[in-house]
């Protein structure tokens, strides 16, 4: 049913929930439709002169610019690198677009640029082109960043979301919600006994080791905006399968769980910036977990669910008390901007 706001953009259209999907489906995708865009993966997979490439772009508008564990610069580099990695690609080159707001302190800009350089070295990529614009005071958020990335795909690798099959297992490479709650705690001035720290990191090395152990990974997805809930809804819809999660298996730090409870958020919908969802055949589970846990970023890797045939297009959660509930894709109003 139409609402009075259907003819304007709302903040919730950028939250990664149902309103984001409606915006893309009804207004963004139709005039641009083509077979590559229609795949709806983290990166476009293209072939040029026989080379299999992954290409992606993203924009970052986070507030505050600095947060425990990172800043907008590190976030931009890692986010774009990870989108390439999720397509089985080796990230190679990035571009960088900066929109600077009048009044941004030069020492803050220098700090962010140094953070970008360090993250790029960590990920093994080069920033090779870019653009800079300045806007009037109060027209931005101090700094907006756009990054695009190009990577070379591993031959024979396909991690498209539609590859999930009944009988597969769902793994996650570490604890959930760390990034989103670190940013929100900083923004809202919340204080906890343990400092919440973002997980923002490039996943290049972690996923490279995973492919060496299990070349036949079916699906890779980084649960960023909209969290695990949004990422697995994409899988369930594209593959027409049901993803069943086990609440007792979800790795959530106590401080993150406490912060989510305080703010009325579900850890499954909170963004992560240094984690990946891995869907593979059940027979590959042990090797995949061993490979992930051997890397510093995968020490908390675990199985959180499995893929079933029905009900198709659904994500379900087995609760701690033995019941089962639907994991709904939030509208977007309760998903604060954290990227």
Secondary structure, DSSP 8 states (H G I E B T S, - for coil): ---TTTTS--GGGGSSSHHHHHHIIIIIHHHH--TTGGG--SSEEEEETTEEEEEEEEEE--SSSEETTEEHHHHHHHHHHHHHHTTTEEEEEEEEEEEEETT--HHHHHHHHHHHHHHHHHHT-EEEEEEEEEE-TTSSSSEEEEEEEEEEE-TT----GGG--TT-EEEESS-SSHHHHHHHHHHHT---SS---------HHHHHHHHHH-TT--EEE---TTHHHHHHHHHHHHHT-EEEEEGGG----HHHHHHHHHHT--GGGS--SS--EEEE-GGGHHHHHHHHHTSGGGTT-EEEEEEESSSTTEEEEE-TTS-EEE-----STTS----
